[in-house]
Amino acid sequence: MLYAEGLTKKYGRRTALSGVDFTVPQGSVVGLVGPNGAGKSTLLHLACGLIEPTSGRLRVLGERPAAHAAHLARVGFVAQNAPVYGTFSVADHLRMGARMNPSWDGRLAERRIARAGLDLAQKAGGLSGGQRAQLALTVAAAKRPDLLIFDEPAAALDPLAREGFLKSLTDFVAELGASAVLSSHLLGDVEQVCDHLIVLCDSRVQLAGDVRELLAAHRRVPVRDGSPDGVEPVRVNGEYAIVRIGAVPPPRAEPVTLEELVLAYMTRAAGEARR
């Protein structure tokens, strides 16, 4: 689905991404996490073909991003704050989607709009944040893409609206048989819907892989026990250390949560950046 090798993006003297490498298999739902300024939005904009890399390679669905019109049709993108056209009605958005996308699925769009309880005559500017997010998601998905990309679309939503958005996201992915990338600060959202993880900090990928495999490969061990087999801890937090283990877990090792895992790598990256 996604492949990056030495991917670098600079804005003048500022480096947003530096030598990024990762591979994500087809059919994955990827959680892209990291602090503000880590390069998450830059990576997603590169994947959509909105900007060009400074150096390195990026392949999306096997091709260069936005290589041609047919490739653009295979990718659906929902940017931050789920942008919609305030003076357009809900029906206007669906008509626009049908005009711009040759593979537009009008029945899917109308069914999802009805399920979300949206009035076709309502102007988008008068919709709530959750309703706008549902509309933007429907427009992105009704083109029947192979890949859906979301740049923190639910960050500003209240818990109920966010739950509804995530439910719609997983429903669309299942119905379309699509892959997805979800950038989010909310680890609970990532844990709920994602099976693959990319941790991006200090313009670099700190950790990437299948969520279950990453969790199985890390443990929390008491600091007094020392690191198993001389392995350097990813993070020491109070009485415990987060370590990456070998085939056999060390004595008294405990499973880690997704939050502990992500924070361990983010904290390590922040410490290295300050040196």
DRENTOR-97575 format. One record per residue (C-alpha): x negated, y negated, z negated; residue in three letters; residue number from 1. Coordinates in steps of 0.25 Angstrom, whole numbers, always signed. Each point is the difference from the previous one (the first is absolute). Example, Ala and Ser with C-alpha at 12.3 -4.5 7.8 and 13.67 -1.06 7.14 Angstrom:
% residues 2
SITE     xx     yy     zz  residuo  num
SITE    -49    +18    -31      ALA    1
SITE     -6    -14     +2      SER    2
END
This chain:
% residues 275
SITE     xx     yy     zz  residuo  num
SITE     +0     +0     +0      MET    1
SITE    -11    -10     -4      LEU    2
SITE    -15     +1     +2      TYR    3
SITE    -10    -11     -4      ALA    4
SITE    -15     +1     +2      GLU    5
SITE     -9    -12     -5      GLY    6
SITE    +12     -9     +1      LEU    7
SITE     -4    -14     -3      THR    8
SITE     +8    -13     +1      LYS    9
SITE     -6    -14     -3      LYS   10
SITE     +7    -13     -1      TYR   11
SITE    -12    -10     +2      GLY   12
SITE     -9     +3    -11      ARG   13
SITE    +10     +7     -9      ARG   14
SITE     +0    +16     +2      THR   15
SITE    +14     +5     -2      ALA   16
SITE     -4    +15     +4      LEU   17
SITE    -14     +6     +0      SER   18
SITE     -4    +13     +6      GLY   19
SITE    +14     +7     -3      VAL   20
SITE     +1    +15     +3      ASP   21
SITE    +12     +9     -1      PHE   22
SITE     +9    +10     +7      THR   23
SITE    +14     +2     -3      VAL   24
SITE     +8    +12     +6      PRO   25
SITE    +13     -1     +8      GLN   26
SITE    +12     +1     -9      GLY   27
SITE     -5     -7    -12      SER   28
SITE     +6    -10     -8      VAL   29
SITE    -12     -9     -5      VAL   30
SITE     -1     -9    -12      GLY   31
SITE    -10    -11     +3      LEU   32
SITE     -3     -6    -14      VAL   33
SITE    -10    -10     -5      GLY   34
SITE     -1    -14     -6      PRO   35
SITE     +3    -13     +7      ASN   36
SITE    -11     -4    +10      GLY   37
SITE     -4    +15     +2      ALA   38
SITE     +3     +0    +15      GLY   39
SITE    +13     +7     +0      LYS   40
SITE     +8     -9     +8      SER   41
SITE    -12     -2    +10      THR   42
SITE     +0    +15     +1      LEU   43
SITE    +14     +1     +4      LEU   44
SITE     +0    -12     +9      HIS   45
SITE    -12     +7     +7      LEU   46
SITE     +9    +13     +1      ALA   47
SITE    +11     -8     +7      CYS   48
SITE     -9     -7    +10      GLY   49
SITE     +3    -13     -6      LEU   50
SITE    -15     -3     -2      ILE   51
SITE    -13     +6     +6      GLU   52
SITE    -11     +6     -8      PRO   53
SITE    -14     -6     -1      THR   54
SITE     -7    +13     +2      SER   55
SITE     +3    +15     -2      GLY   56
SITE    +11     +9     +5      ARG   57
SITE    +15     +1     -4      LEU   58
SITE    +10    +10     +7      ARG   59
SITE    +15     +0     -3      VAL   60
SITE     +7    +12     +5      LEU   61
SITE    -12     +4     +8      GLY   62
SITE     -2    -13     +8      GLU   63
SITE     -5    -14     -2      ARG   64
SITE    +11     -9     -8      PRO   65
SITE    +10     -7    +10      ALA   66
SITE     -8     +7    +12      ALA   67
SITE    +13     -2     +8      HIS   68
SITE    +15     -2     +0      ALA   69
SITE     +3    +15     -2      ALA   70
SITE    -10     +0    -12      HIS   71
SITE     +6    -12     -6      LEU   72
SITE    +14     +7     +0      ALA   73
SITE     -6    +11     -8      ARG   74
SITE     -3     -9    -12      VAL   75
SITE    +10     -7     -9      GLY   76
SITE     -5    -11     -9      PHE   77
SITE     +7     -7    -12      VAL   78
SITE     -9    -11     -5      ALA   79
SITE     +0     -6    -14      GLN   80
SITE    +13     -6     -5      ASN   81
SITE     +8     +8    +11      ALA   82
SITE     +1    -12    +10      PRO   83
SITE    +13     -2     +7      VAL   84
SITE     +6    -11     +8      TYR   85
SITE     +8     -9     -9      GLY   86
SITE     +9     -5    +10      THR   87
SITE     +3    +13     +7      PHE   88
SITE    +11     +9     -5      SER   89
SITE     -2    +15     -3      VAL   90
SITE     +6     +3    +13      ALA   91
SITE     -9    -10     +7      ASP   92
SITE    -12     +8     -5      HIS   93
SITE     +5    +13     +5      LEU   94
SITE     +3     -6    +14      ARG   95
SITE    -14     -6     +0      MET   96
SITE     -6    +14     -4      GLY   97
SITE     +8     +7    +11      ALA   98
SITE     -5    -10    +10      ARG   99
SITE    -15     +1     -4      MET  100
SITE     -1    +15     -2      ASN  101
SITE     +3    +10    +11      PRO  102
SITE     +1    +11    -10      SER  103
SITE    +10     -7     -9      TRP  104
SITE    +10     +9     -7      ASP  105
SITE    +12     -9     -2      GLY  106
SITE     +8    +11     -7      ARG  107
SITE    -11     +1    -11      LEU  108
SITE     -1    -15     -2      ALA  109
SITE    +15     -1     -1      GLU  110
SITE     +1    +12    -10      ARG  111
SITE    -11     -5     -9      ARG  112
SITE     +5    -15     +0      ILE  113
SITE    +14     +6     -4      ALA  114
SITE     -6     +9    -11      ARG  115
SITE     -8    -13     -5      ALA  116
SITE    +13     -7     -1      GLY  117
SITE     -4    -11     +9      LEU  118
SITE    +10     -9     +7      ASP  119
SITE     -3     -1    +15      LEU  120
SITE     +5    -14     +1      ALA  121
SITE     -8     -5    -12      GLN  122
SITE    -12     -9     +3      LYS  123
SITE    -13     +6     -5      ALA  124
SITE     -4    -13     -7      GLY  125
SITE    +12     +3    -10      GLY  126
SITE     -4    +14     -3      LEU  127
SITE     -6     +4    -13      SER  128
SITE    -15     +4     -1      GLY  129
SITE     +4    +15     +0      GLY  130
SITE    +10     -2    +12      GLN  131
SITE    -11     -7     +8      ARG  132
SITE    -10    +12     -3      ALA  133
SITE    +11    +10     +4      GLN  134
SITE     +2     -8    +13      LEU  135
SITE    -15     -1     +3      ALA  136
SITE     -1    +15     -2      LEU  137
SITE    +11     +3     +9      THR  138
SITE     -5     -8    +11      VAL  139
SITE    -14     +6     -1      ALA  140
SITE     +6    +14     -1      ALA  141
SITE    +11     +0    +11      ALA  142
SITE    -11     -2    +11      LYS  143
SITE     -3    +15     -5      ARG  144
SITE    -15     -2     -2      PRO  145
SITE    -10    +11     -3      ASP  146
SITE     -6     -9    -11      LEU  147
SITE     +6    -10     -9      LEU  148
SITE     -9    -10     -7      ILE  149
SITE     +4     -8    -12      PHE  150
SITE     -8    -11     -6      ASP  151
SITE     +5     -1    -15      GLU  152
SITE    +15     -1     +5      PRO  153
SITE     +6     +2    -14      ALA  154
SITE     -9     -8     -9      ALA  155
SITE    +10    -11     -2      ALA  156
SITE    +12     +8     -1      LEU  157
SITE     +7     +3    -14      ASP  158
SITE     -1    +15     -4      PRO  159
SITE    +14     +4     +5      LEU  160
SITE     -3     -6    +14      ALA  161
SITE    -14     +6     +0      ARG  162
SITE     +6    +14     -3      GLU  163
SITE    +10     -2    +11      GLY  164
SITE    -11     -4    +10      PHE  165
SITE     -9    +12     -4      LEU  166
SITE    +11     +9     +2      LYS  167
SITE     +3     -5    +14      SER  168
SITE    -15     +0     +3      LEU  169
SITE     +0    +15     -3      THR  170
SITE    +13     +3     +7      ASP  171
SITE     -5     -7    +13      PHE  172
SITE    -14     +8     -1      VAL  173
SITE     +8    +13     -1      ALA  174
SITE    +10     -3    +11      GLU  175
SITE    -10     -5    +10      LEU  176
SITE    -11    +10     -4      GLY  177
SITE     -9    -12     -1      ALA  178
SITE    -13     -3     -7      SER  179
SITE     -1    -13     -9      ALA  180
SITE     -9     -9     -7      VAL  181
SITE     +5     -8    -12      LEU  182
SITE     -9    -11     -6      SER  183
SITE     +4     -2    -14      SER  184
SITE     -5     -6    -14      HIS  185
SITE    +11     +9     -7      LEU  186
SITE     -6    +14     -2      LEU  187
SITE    +13     +5     -5      GLY  188
SITE     +5     -2    +15      ASP  189
SITE    -12     +6     +6      VAL  190
SITE     +1    +12    -10      GLU  191
SITE    +15     +2     +4      GLN  192
SITE     -1     +0    +15      VAL  193
SITE    -15     +2     +4      CYS  194
SITE     -8    +13     +3      ASP  195
SITE    -13     -6     +4      HIS  196
SITE     -8    -11     -7      LEU  197
SITE    -10    -11     +4      ILE  198
SITE     -6     -9    -10      VAL  199
SITE     -6    -12     +6      LEU  200
SITE     -8    -10     -9      CYS  201
SITE    -11    -10     +3      ASP  202
SITE     +2     +2    +15      SER  203
SITE     -3    +15     -1      ARG  204
SITE     +7    +13     -1      VAL  205
SITE     -3     +5    -14      GLN  206
SITE     +9    +13     +1      LEU  207
SITE     +8     +7    +10      ALA  208
SITE     +7    +13     +2      GLY  209
SITE    +12     +8     -3      ASP  210
SITE     +7     -4    -13      VAL  211
SITE     +1    +14     -6      ARG  212
SITE    -15     +4     +4      GLU  213
SITE     -5    -13     -6      LEU  214
SITE     +7     +2    -13      LEU  215
SITE     -4    +14     -1      ALA  216
SITE    -15     -4     +2      ALA  217
SITE     +0    -10    -12      HIS  218
SITE     +1     +2    -15      ARG  219
SITE     +0     -8    -12      ARG  220
SITE    -10     +5    -10      VAL  221
SITE     -4     -5    -14      PRO  222
SITE    -12     -9     +0      VAL  223
SITE     -7     +7    -11      ARG  224
SITE     +0    +13     +9      ASP  225
SITE     -9     -7    +10      GLY  226
SITE     +2     +1    +15      SER  227
SITE     +1    +14     +5      PRO  228
SITE    -12     +5     +8      ASP  229
SITE     -6    -14     -1      GLY  230
SITE    +11     -6     +9      VAL  231
SITE     +0    -15     -2      GLU  232
SITE    +14     -4     -5      PRO  233
SITE     +9     -9    +10      VAL  234
SITE     +5     -8    -12      ARG  235
SITE     -2     +1    -15      VAL  236
SITE    +12     -5     -8      ASN  237
SITE     -1     +0    -15      GLY  238
SITE     -1    +14     -5      GLU  239
SITE     +2     +7    +14      TYR  240
SITE     -7     +0    +14      ALA  241
SITE     +6     +2    +13      ILE  242
SITE     -9    +10     +8      VAL  243
SITE     +0     +7    +13      ARG  244
SITE     -2    +14     -2      ILE  245
SITE     -5    +12     +7      GLY  246
SITE     +7    +14     +2      ALA  247
SITE     +1     +3    -15      VAL  248
SITE     +6    -11     -9      PRO  249
SITE     -8     -3    -12      PRO  250
SITE     +4     +4    -14      PRO  251
SITE    +11     -9     -6      ARG  252
SITE     +3     -7    +13      ALA  253
SITE    +13     -5     +2      GLU  254
SITE     +8     -4    +13      PRO  255
SITE     +0    -14     +4      VAL  256
SITE    +12     -9     +5      THR  257
SITE     +0     -7    +13      LEU  258
SITE     -1    -13     -8      GLU  259
SITE    -12     +4     -7      GLU  260
SITE     -7     +5    +12      LEU  261
SITE     +3    -13     +8      VAL  262
SITE     -5     -9    -11      LEU  263
SITE    -12     +8     -2      ALA  264
SITE     -5     -2    +14      TYR  265
SITE     +5    -15     +0      MET  266
SITE     -7     -3    -13      THR  267
SITE    -13     +7     +5      ARG  268
SITE     +0     -8    +13      ALA  269
SITE     +3    -13     -8      ALA  270
SITE    -12     +3     -9      GLY  271
SITE     -9     +3    +12      GLU  272
SITE     +4    -13     +7      ALA  273
SITE     -4     -8    -12      ARG  274
SITE    -14     +5     -1      ARG  275
END
